[in-house]
Amino acid sequence: TWTAVPAGAGGYRSAVVAVTDRRLIATGSHGGSWSLDGGRSWQLLDDAAFHSVVRAADGTLWACGSDGRVARAQRGD
């Protein structure tokens, strides 16, 4: 079942990844957001545009965007 979030994620988001069972990262053409409560509320992370985000087996997050833009985030970054 889908449930709309009243505040939303802060703009268009094309991808979301679970970092933990409660911490989520979403990204899209209008920036990125993060949630610490399983997606019930969102806070702006950055206004950098990325189209996709994935969590690798070692926990590293990878995001890619236009013009070959690639970003990496690891625990502690």
Disulfide bonds with the S-S distance in Angstrom:
none
